Amino acid sequence: MNKARDAAQEASDNYFDVLVKAQAQFIKVKELYPGMTFWVWAASNYPPLAIADATRKATQGVLFAAMAEYFGPDAGVLSGYMDNIRNATTSSIILPG
């Protein structure tokens, strides 16, 4: 489970690093995309963000599976707590545009 936890943490850290880079790039070019939000722009113009997000979700899936094996029926509750924490920290990020 430690390997799964470490991989999930590394993927999450990488995702946020890529997100910051994507935001910086969007700030530079957003005038070229009037009316476009950051997320719409990133989906079609910054593939590394989608790759980092997919990797993050995959490693979290492996972690949740390891937690289910280790903690049994209580793993769902722990996974829910982790999702809530992730959602809270993700939604507090200030996005350009």
CNS distance restraints for C-alpha pairs under 8 A (distance, minus, plus):
assign (resid   1 and name CA) (resid   5 and name CA) 6.11 0.50 0.50
assign (resid   1 and name CA) (resid  63 and name CA) 6.92 0.50 0.50
assign (resid   1 and name CA) (resid  66 and name CA) 5.56 0.50 0.50
assign (resid   1 and name CA) (resid  67 and name CA) 6.96 0.50 0.50
assign (resid   1 and name CA) (resid  70 and name CA) 7.78 0.50 0.50
assign (resid   2 and name CA) (resid   6 and name CA) 6.02 0.50 0.50
assign (resid   3 and name CA) (resid   7 and name CA) 6.05 0.50 0.50
assign (resid   4 and name CA) (resid   8 and name CA) 6.08 0.50 0.50
assign (resid   4 and name CA) (resid  59 and name CA) 6.94 0.50 0.50
assign (resid   4 and name CA) (resid  60 and name CA) 7.91 0.50 0.50
assign (resid   4 and name CA) (resid  62 and name CA) 6.26 0.50 0.50
assign (resid   4 and name CA) (resid  63 and name CA) 4.87 0.50 0.50
assign (resid   4 and name CA) (resid  66 and name CA) 7.12 0.50 0.50
assign (resid   5 and name CA) (resid   9 and name CA) 6.14 0.50 0.50
assign (resid   5 and name CA) (resid  63 and name CA) 5.81 0.50 0.50
assign (resid   6 and name CA) (resid  10 and name CA) 6.07 0.50 0.50
assign (resid   7 and name CA) (resid  11 and name CA) 6.06 0.50 0.50
assign (resid   7 and name CA) (resid  59 and name CA) 6.25 0.50 0.50
assign (resid   8 and name CA) (resid  12 and name CA) 6.05 0.50 0.50
assign (resid   8 and name CA) (resid  56 and name CA) 6.38 0.50 0.50
assign (resid   8 and name CA) (resid  59 and name CA) 4.82 0.50 0.50
assign (resid   8 and name CA) (resid  60 and name CA) 5.37 0.50 0.50
assign (resid   8 and name CA) (resid  63 and name CA) 6.74 0.50 0.50
assign (resid   9 and name CA) (resid  13 and name CA) 6.09 0.50 0.50
assign (resid  10 and name CA) (resid  14 and name CA) 6.09 0.50 0.50
assign (resid  11 and name CA) (resid  15 and name CA) 6.07 0.50 0.50
assign (resid  11 and name CA) (resid  52 and name CA) 7.11 0.50 0.50
assign (resid  11 and name CA) (resid  55 and name CA) 6.33 0.50 0.50
assign (resid  11 and name CA) (resid  56 and name CA) 4.82 0.50 0.50
assign (resid  11 and name CA) (resid  59 and name CA) 6.99 0.50 0.50
assign (resid  12 and name CA) (resid  16 and name CA) 6.42 0.50 0.50
assign (resid  12 and name CA) (resid  56 and name CA) 5.48 0.50 0.50
assign (resid  13 and name CA) (resid  17 and name CA) 6.30 0.50 0.50
assign (resid  14 and name CA) (resid  18 and name CA) 6.14 0.50 0.50
assign (resid  14 and name CA) (resid  52 and name CA) 6.79 0.50 0.50
assign (resid  15 and name CA) (resid  19 and name CA) 6.02 0.50 0.50
assign (resid  15 and name CA) (resid  49 and name CA) 6.97 0.50 0.50
assign (resid  15 and name CA) (resid  52 and name CA) 4.97 0.50 0.50
assign (resid  15 and name CA) (resid  53 and name CA) 6.01 0.50 0.50
assign (resid  15 and name CA) (resid  56 and name CA) 6.81 0.50 0.50
assign (resid  16 and name CA) (resid  20 and name CA) 6.22 0.50 0.50
assign (resid  17 and name CA) (resid  21 and name CA) 6.47 0.50 0.50
assign (resid  18 and name CA) (resid  22 and name CA) 6.08 0.50 0.50
assign (resid  18 and name CA) (resid  48 and name CA) 7.02 0.50 0.50
assign (resid  18 and name CA) (resid  49 and name CA) 5.95 0.50 0.50
assign (resid  18 and name CA) (resid  52 and name CA) 7.14 0.50 0.50
assign (resid  19 and name CA) (resid  23 and name CA) 6.12 0.50 0.50
assign (resid  19 and name CA) (resid  49 and name CA) 6.27 0.50 0.50
assign (resid  20 and name CA) (resid  24 and name CA) 6.25 0.50 0.50
assign (resid  21 and name CA) (resid  25 and name CA) 6.24 0.50 0.50
assign (resid  22 and name CA) (resid  26 and name CA) 6.09 0.50 0.50
assign (resid  22 and name CA) (resid  42 and name CA) 7.11 0.50 0.50
assign (resid  22 and name CA) (resid  46 and name CA) 6.69 0.50 0.50
assign (resid  22 and name CA) (resid  49 and name CA) 7.12 0.50 0.50
assign (resid  23 and name CA) (resid  27 and name CA) 6.19 0.50 0.50
assign (resid  23 and name CA) (resid  38 and name CA) 7.42 0.50 0.50
assign (resid  23 and name CA) (resid  95 and name CA) 6.87 0.50 0.50
assign (resid  23 and name CA) (resid  96 and name CA) 6.55 0.50 0.50
assign (resid  24 and name CA) (resid  28 and name CA) 6.58 0.50 0.50
assign (resid  25 and name CA) (resid  29 and name CA) 6.51 0.50 0.50
assign (resid  26 and name CA) (resid  30 and name CA) 5.35 0.50 0.50
assign (resid  26 and name CA) (resid  38 and name CA) 6.77 0.50 0.50
assign (resid  26 and name CA) (resid  41 and name CA) 7.66 0.50 0.50
assign (resid  26 and name CA) (resid  42 and name CA) 7.85 0.50 0.50
assign (resid  26 and name CA) (resid  96 and name CA) 7.46 0.50 0.50
assign (resid  27 and name CA) (resid  96 and name CA) 6.54 0.50 0.50
assign (resid  27 and name CA) (resid  97 and name CA) 7.85 0.50 0.50
assign (resid  29 and name CA) (resid  33 and name CA) 7.18 0.50 0.50
assign (resid  30 and name CA) (resid  34 and name CA) 6.72 0.50 0.50
assign (resid  30 and name CA) (resid  36 and name CA) 7.67 0.50 0.50
assign (resid  30 and name CA) (resid  97 and name CA) 7.57 0.50 0.50
assign (resid  33 and name CA) (resid  41 and name CA) 7.83 0.50 0.50
assign (resid  36 and name CA) (resid  40 and name CA) 6.33 0.50 0.50
assign (resid  36 and name CA) (resid  41 and name CA) 6.29 0.50 0.50
assign (resid  36 and name CA) (resid  97 and name CA) 7.81 0.50 0.50
assign (resid  37 and name CA) (resid  41 and name CA) 6.17 0.50 0.50
assign (resid  37 and name CA) (resid  97 and name CA) 5.81 0.50 0.50
assign (resid  38 and name CA) (resid  42 and name CA) 5.95 0.50 0.50
assign (resid  38 and name CA) (resid  95 and name CA) 7.05 0.50 0.50
assign (resid  38 and name CA) (resid  96 and name CA) 6.45 0.50 0.50
assign (resid  38 and name CA) (resid  97 and name CA) 6.13 0.50 0.50
assign (resid  39 and name CA) (resid  43 and name CA) 6.10 0.50 0.50
assign (resid  40 and name CA) (resid  44 and name CA) 6.84 0.50 0.50
assign (resid  41 and name CA) (resid  45 and name CA) 5.70 0.50 0.50
assign (resid  41 and name CA) (resid  46 and name CA) 7.47 0.50 0.50
assign (resid  42 and name CA) (resid  46 and name CA) 4.71 0.50 0.50
assign (resid  42 and name CA) (resid  47 and name CA) 7.17 0.50 0.50
assign (resid  42 and name CA) (resid  49 and name CA) 7.15 0.50 0.50
assign (resid  43 and name CA) (resid  47 and name CA) 6.80 0.50 0.50
assign (resid  43 and name CA) (resid  49 and name CA) 7.90 0.50 0.50
assign (resid  43 and name CA) (resid  50 and name CA) 6.97 0.50 0.50
assign (resid  46 and name CA) (resid  50 and name CA) 7.55 0.50 0.50
assign (resid  47 and name CA) (resid  51 and name CA) 6.37 0.50 0.50
assign (resid  48 and name CA) (resid  52 and name CA) 6.05 0.50 0.50
assign (resid  49 and name CA) (resid  53 and name CA) 6.09 0.50 0.50
assign (resid  50 and name CA) (resid  54 and name CA) 6.10 0.50 0.50
assign (resid  51 and name CA) (resid  55 and name CA) 6.16 0.50 0.50
assign (resid  52 and name CA) (resid  56 and name CA) 6.08 0.50 0.50
assign (resid  53 and name CA) (resid  57 and name CA) 6.17 0.50 0.50
assign (resid  54 and name CA) (resid  58 and name CA) 6.10 0.50 0.50
assign (resid  55 and name CA) (resid  59 and name CA) 6.15 0.50 0.50
assign (resid  56 and name CA) (resid  60 and name CA) 6.15 0.50 0.50
assign (resid  57 and name CA) (resid  61 and name CA) 6.18 0.50 0.50
assign (resid  58 and name CA) (resid  62 and name CA) 6.46 0.50 0.50
assign (resid  59 and name CA) (resid  63 and name CA) 6.17 0.50 0.50
assign (resid  60 and name CA) (resid  64 and name CA) 6.04 0.50 0.50
assign (resid  61 and name CA) (resid  65 and name CA) 6.18 0.50 0.50
assign (resid  62 and name CA) (resid  66 and name CA) 6.23 0.50 0.50
assign (resid  63 and name CA) (resid  67 and name CA) 6.08 0.50 0.50
assign (resid  64 and name CA) (resid  68 and name CA) 6.09 0.50 0.50
assign (resid  64 and name CA) (resid  75 and name CA) 7.43 0.50 0.50
assign (resid  64 and name CA) (resid  79 and name CA) 6.42 0.50 0.50
assign (resid  65 and name CA) (resid  69 and name CA) 6.36 0.50 0.50
assign (resid  66 and name CA) (resid  70 and name CA) 6.15 0.50 0.50
assign (resid  67 and name CA) (resid  71 and name CA) 5.59 0.50 0.50
assign (resid  67 and name CA) (resid  72 and name CA) 7.39 0.50 0.50
assign (resid  67 and name CA) (resid  75 and name CA) 5.61 0.50 0.50
assign (resid  68 and name CA) (resid  72 and name CA) 4.93 0.50 0.50
assign (resid  68 and name CA) (resid  73 and name CA) 6.93 0.50 0.50
assign (resid  68 and name CA) (resid  74 and name CA) 7.63 0.50 0.50
assign (resid  68 and name CA) (resid  75 and name CA) 4.89 0.50 0.50
assign (resid  68 and name CA) (resid  76 and name CA) 7.24 0.50 0.50
assign (resid  70 and name CA) (resid  75 and name CA) 7.91 0.50 0.50
assign (resid  71 and name CA) (resid  75 and name CA) 5.25 0.50 0.50
assign (resid  74 and name CA) (resid  78 and name CA) 6.62 0.50 0.50
assign (resid  75 and name CA) (resid  79 and name CA) 5.99 0.50 0.50
assign (resid  76 and name CA) (resid  80 and name CA) 6.11 0.50 0.50
assign (resid  77 and name CA) (resid  81 and name CA) 6.35 0.50 0.50
assign (resid  78 and name CA) (resid  82 and name CA) 6.26 0.50 0.50
assign (resid  79 and name CA) (resid  83 and name CA) 6.15 0.50 0.50
assign (resid  80 and name CA) (resid  84 and name CA) 6.16 0.50 0.50
assign (resid  81 and name CA) (resid  85 and name CA) 6.23 0.50 0.50
assign (resid  82 and name CA) (resid  86 and name CA) 6.10 0.50 0.50
assign (resid  83 and name CA) (resid  87 and name CA) 5.99 0.50 0.50
assign (resid  84 and name CA) (resid  88 and name CA) 6.06 0.50 0.50
assign (resid  85 and name CA) (resid  89 and name CA) 6.21 0.50 0.50
assign (resid  86 and name CA) (resid  90 and name CA) 5.98 0.50 0.50
assign (resid  87 and name CA) (resid  91 and name CA) 5.92 0.50 0.50
assign (resid  88 and name CA) (resid  92 and name CA) 6.39 0.50 0.50
assign (resid  89 and name CA) (resid  93 and name CA) 7.00 0.50 0.50
